[in-house]
Amino acid sequence: MKKNIQLIALASLVTLGGCRAAGYEIIDPVKDRQRPAAPDATASLLPSARLEVTQAGKLIGVVRTNQGLVFRPSADTVDPDYVGKSPCANPGITNAEYQVSIDGQKVASARQRGCEPLEVPYSFVKIGAQVVSLKVISADGETATASQTIRVVDNDPCCAVPAPAVLVTAAPLVAYPGELVKTQARCLATEAGTISWKFGDGATALGGTSSHSFDKTGQYVITATCTLGNGKKAEATVTVSVIPSGRPRPPVVTPTLPGAIELGMPPSQVPPNQSDPSQN
């Protein structure tokens, strides 16, 4: 028996290339099975995302061609793992990529250097209903997406673009299980439209405002769809991050969606029925 033990030890040294291990751990299979899994309180969390298209600091849904805009992530677009640990406006978010549907290509991106804002300037050159998409990337390589549909018009805002603009918000964007997330969408068009919702967990709703709670932690993409009487449709999305209760989160942001006098044009030139057709 002693000889066998020596042979096993020698074989181990050969397997290790003749080097003795610096240290080792003996695992008891019975005790190892009893080790608890890592609690949710330490699990990695996924980012949230909401896109803001602004002009002179205000959210907009309709804009003229060649007017200067800013694309930016909302203040509650964060990686929850970095809330309270980073002084930046979007804790844990290192990249923001923006895409416009007019050509389906990425039009701009912003990479955080220090705590510089993750925003980019932009102006549209063609009229139409343009979907602006945002993809954020966290320091851990995790992603989240959001989108808004913007109406780009020329000197005749009444009739040039039959498709609607759609803007959407959700608060809180970083939520706890069972907490109500309040959503609002605005459909801006030349005729009344209706809003329908998909919450990313199989639940749906109708109406310009709604609310929903999520039972499980994770990432959920909420989609608002505006449908006009002429059959035209447009969508906007946000990504909600549901985190374990007690984990730090950013302050709740409740933005005001633009109405008839905040469409990037004089009130006298605003098309009819744009004040709040989403409530129909």
C-alpha positions, -999 to +999 in steps of 0.1 A: +000+000+000+028+024+009+044+018-025+012+026-043+009+059-025+044+069-035+036+060-072+005+082-071+025+111-057+052+107-083+026+106-111+011+138-098+045+155-100+049+143-136+015+156-145+024+190-130+055+191-151+077+184-120+065+215-102+049+213-068+016+232-066+018+264-045-015+255-027-046+235-030-081+230-016-096+197-006-133+197-015-157+176+005-184+165-020-211+164+007-203+198+022-198+213-013-234+204-022-246+223+008-229+256-001-256+282-008-258+298-042-247+334-045-275+357-033-293+381-057-278+410-036-244+403-053-256+393-088-246+414-118-274+437-129-284+447-165-286+483-178-317+504-185-321+526-215-343+555-226-335+578-256-341+616-255-342+637-287-339+673-276-339+708-290-328+737-268-329+713-238-366+701-244-378+668-256-393+670-291-413+648-314-416+669-346-387+689-361-379+707-393-351+697-416-317+711-409-325+721-374-299+712-347-308+684-323-291+665-296-294+627-291-287+616-255-295+589-230-318+598-202-304+605-167-319+571-156-301+552-183-276+534-160-259+501-152-273+496-117-241+479-105-224+513-107-251+535-090-236+552-060-201+542-072-197+565-102-201+603-102-210+603-140-244+613-153-249+577-166-231+555-141-216+524-156-225+534-192-193+538-213-207+539-249-238+552-266-245+543-303-272+561-323-288+549-355-314+567-378-338+546-399-333+567-430-304+545-441-303+519-413-267+528-405-251+540-373-249+577-376-230+587-345-216+573-313-202+587-280-177+571-258-173+583-222-140+598-214-140+607-177-176+619-172-182+636-205-219+635-216-228+606-239-247+629-263-242+638-300-255+666-322-275+658-353-298+673-379-322+656-404-320+665-440-349+645-454-386+646-443-404+615-430-410+595-399-375+587-387-368+560-361-339+570-339-324+541-320-300+540-290-278+512-279-258+517-247-229+495-236-219+492-200-184+489-185-191+452-181-200+448-218-238+445-212-262+463-235-296+479-235-317+496-263-343+523-267-359+542-296-382+571-305-400+579-338-395+615-349-415+634-376-392+654-398-411+681-417-404+710-440-422+743-445-456+725-447-459+706-415-496+699-419-496+674-446-461+665-456-456+635-433-487+612-429-469+588-405-469+596-367-442+604-343-441+583-311-424+592-279-424+570-248-414+571-211-414+547-182-408+555-145-390+542-127-367+529-154-348+509-127-375+492-107-379+466-080-400+434-083-437+441-078-433+479-081-456+497-105-438+511-136-458+540-150-457+544-188-467+572-210-467+575-248-475+605-271-486+599-307-480+631-328-498+630-361-522+649-383-551+627-371-560+609-339-541+577-331-544+549-305-516+535-283-510+498-276-484+484-252-462+453-249-443+450-217-418+424-226-432+397-203-463+388-223-485+415-208-503+441-230-524+472-225-541+500-244-542+538-239-518+567-238-509+560-202-506+527-184-487+509-155-473+475-150-452+456-125-427+428-131-425+398-108-389+388-116-356+406-119-341+411-153-343+434-184-376+442-201-382+460-234-414+480-233-429+489-267-455+515-274-472+513-309-492+542-323-518+532-349-536+558-370-570+555-387-552+554-421-533+522-409-500+540-405-480+527-375-449+537-355-432+524-324-410+536-296-392+515-269-375+517-236-356+491-216-365+487-179-341+470-155-357+452-126-333+447-098-335+430-064-352+450-036-327+470-016-301+474-043-292+511-050-308+528-080-308+562-095-334+589-087-367+583-105-370+605-136-405+615-148-401+635-180-428+656-196-435+646-232-440+674-257-474+688-265-487+710-292-466+740-282-433+720-279-429+705-313-400+725-326-422+749-345-445+779-338-478+770-323-497+786-352-481+760-376-487+729-355-510+704-373-545+698-358-550+670-333-514+670-322-519+681-286-526+646-272-543+622-297-528+593-278-556+596-252-582+585-277 
